């Protein structure tokens, strides 16, 4: 049996869809249906029953919180998987080029905890989602300017659908991936001017790229941890730390990676 955590989220839901027809159950805070189980990382007592009888656990990382919260969540998952006798854990981590990001600490800590656990492990170091510049493109479509503190830097991005394809494939053939860590870098990088040009073509009207100071982000209407993560991301982009590097993504897909440029343009049209 395969269990996918975060099944009600974007990535977990996509992985679950791709595993339809196999012996798979959904793990969610709000389980729906006979094949769903209650998995609430903030309530560790839910995990033992959820992981009972599970052979392969697709552990979709539980970010979007301060580090102490994420570490507690992930530590609880590792402990519960150990106690339940899970055979293999497939963990969605962060790509190696993102080591300078604020979100990296929790991922690397979790990788270390998994490596010390008694079950088999495969680490999927996911690249940054194409949905990041796509969400920013929506605001640019309305304002006429793509305003981000990226300078002349570029951001390598990957379609979430491609990452879901890889996770499902690895879950179904887990014995072939024991002990492996895959760098799922995006094969396309976009800079501020690239996004502005894409939007100009997609919308049929001029969209300009306007670099803004990094400090302007501290006033975003987001939780403090999310603001810190956004500042870290943009700082790394501007420093040239997140451009395209060689990775394992193409070799694990059955088709060429989806076009990040198409995703960004499509988001602007909606």
Residue pairs with C-beta under 8 A, 6 or more apart in sequence:
1 23
1 24
1 25
1 53
1 54
1 55
1 56
2 19
2 22
2 23
2 24
2 25
2 54
2 55
2 56
2 57
2 58
2 171
2 172
3 24
3 25
3 26
3 27
3 37
3 39
3 50
3 51
3 54
3 56
3 57
3 58
4 12
4 15
4 16
4 19
4 24
4 25
4 26
4 27
4 58
4 60
4 171
5 12
5 27
5 28
5 39
5 41
5 57
5 58
5 59
5 60
5 62
5 77
6 12
6 27
6 28
6 39
6 60
6 62
7 13
7 15
7 16
7 26
7 27
7 28
7 36
8 26
8 28
8 29
8 30
9 60
10 131
10 160
11 60
11 92
11 160
11 163
11 164
11 167
12 26
12 27
12 28
12 58
12 60
14 160
14 161
14 164
15 58
15 60
15 164
15 167
15 168
15 171
16 24
16 26
17 164
18 164
18 165
18 167
18 168
19 168
19 171
19 172
22 172
24 35
25 35
25 36
25 37
25 54
26 33
26 35
26 36
26 37
27 36
27 37
27 38
27 39
27 50
28 36
28 37
28 38
28 39
29 38
29 39
29 40
31 37
31 38
31 39
37 49
37 50
38 46
38 49
38 50
39 46
39 47
39 50
40 46
41 47
41 62
41 73
41 74
41 76
41 77
42 69
42 73
44 76
44 79
44 80
47 76
47 77
47 80
47 81
47 84
48 80
48 83
48 84
50 80
51 57
51 80
51 81
51 83
51 84
51 86
52 84
53 84
54 81
54 84
54 86
55 86
55 87
55 88
56 86
56 87
56 88
56 89
56 90
56 171
56 174
57 77
57 81
57 86
57 88
57 89
57 90
58 90
58 92
58 167
58 171
59 77
59 81
59 89
59 90
59 91
59 92
60 92
61 70
61 74
61 91
61 92
61 93
61 94
61 106
61 107
61 110
62 70
62 73
62 74
62 77
63 70
63 103
63 106
64 226
65 73
65 225
66 225
67 105
67 106
67 225
70 106
71 106
71 109
71 110
74 106
74 109
74 110
74 113
75 113
78 89
78 110
78 113
78 114
78 117
81 89
81 117
81 119
82 117
82 118
82 119
86 119
87 119
87 120
87 174
88 119
88 120
88 121
88 122
88 174
88 175
88 178
89 114
89 117
89 119
89 120
89 121
89 122
90 121
90 122
90 124
90 167
90 170
90 171
90 174
90 177
91 110
91 111
91 114
91 121
91 122
91 123
91 124
92 124
92 126
92 163
92 167
93 107
93 108
93 110
93 111
93 123
93 124
93 125
93 126
94 101
94 103
94 104
94 107
94 125
94 126
95 125
95 126
95 127
95 128
95 183
95 184
95 185
95 247
96 125
96 183
97 156
97 183
97 185
97 241
97 242
97 245
98 104
98 128
98 236
98 242
99 108
100 232
100 236
100 239
100 241
101 229
101 232
101 233
101 236
102 228
102 229
102 231
102 232
103 229
103 232
107 125
111 123
111 181
114 121
114 123
115 121
120 174
120 178
120 179
121 178
121 179
122 170
122 174
122 177
122 178
122 179
122 180
122 181
122 182
123 180
123 181
123 182
124 163
124 166
124 167
124 170
124 182
124 184
125 181
125 182
125 183
125 184
126 158
126 163
126 184
127 156
127 157
127 158
127 163
127 184
127 185
127 186
127 247
127 249
128 155
128 156
128 157
128 158
128 186
128 233
128 242
129 157
129 158
129 159
129 160
129 163
130 157
130 158
130 159
130 160
130 186
130 188
130 258
130 260
130 263
130 264
131 160
131 263
131 267
132 155
132 157
132 233
133 155
133 157
133 190
133 195
133 260
133 264
134 263
134 264
134 266
134 267
134 268
135 267
136 146
136 148
136 195
137 146
137 195
137 198
137 199
137 264
137 265
137 267
137 268
138 267
138 268
138 270
139 147
140 146
140 147
140 195
140 196
140 199
140 207
140 268
141 199
141 203
141 207
141 268
141 269
144 205
144 206
144 207
144 208
145 196
145 207
145 208
145 209
145 210
146 192
146 195
146 196
146 199
146 207
146 208
146 209
146 210
147 210
147 211
147 212
148 192
148 211
148 212
148 234
149 211
149 212
149 213
149 214
149 216
149 217
149 234
149 235
149 238
150 191
150 192
150 211
150 234
150 237
150 238
151 192
151 211
151 237
151 238
152 191
152 238
153 191
153 236
153 237
153 238
153 239
153 240
153 241
153 242
153 243
154 189
154 190
154 191
154 194
154 237
154 240
154 242
154 243
154 244
155 189
155 190
155 191
155 233
155 237
155 242
155 243
156 185
156 186
156 187
156 188
156 189
156 242
156 243
156 244
156 245
157 186
157 188
157 189
157 190
157 260
158 184
158 185
158 186
158 187
158 249
158 257
158 260
159 257
159 258
159 259
159 260
159 263
161 258
162 184
162 249
162 253
162 257
162 258
163 184
165 252
165 253
165 254
166 182
166 184
166 249
166 252
166 253
169 252
169 254
170 177
170 182
170 252
182 247
182 248
182 249
182 252
183 245
183 247
183 248
183 249
184 247
184 248
184 249
184 252
185 244
185 245
185 246
185 247
185 248
185 249
186 244
186 249
186 257
186 260
187 244
187 247
187 249
187 250
187 257
188 244
188 257
188 259
188 260
188 261
189 242
189 243
189 244
190 198
190 260
190 261
190 264
192 209
192 211
193 209
194 261
195 209
195 264
196 207
196 208
196 209
198 261
198 264
198 265
198 268
199 207
199 264
199 265
199 268
200 206
200 207
201 265
202 265
202 266
202 268
202 269
203 268
203 269
214 231
214 234
214 235
214 238
217 227
217 230
217 231
217 234
218 227
218 231
220 226
220 227
220 230
222 230
233 242
236 242
249 257
250 256
250 257
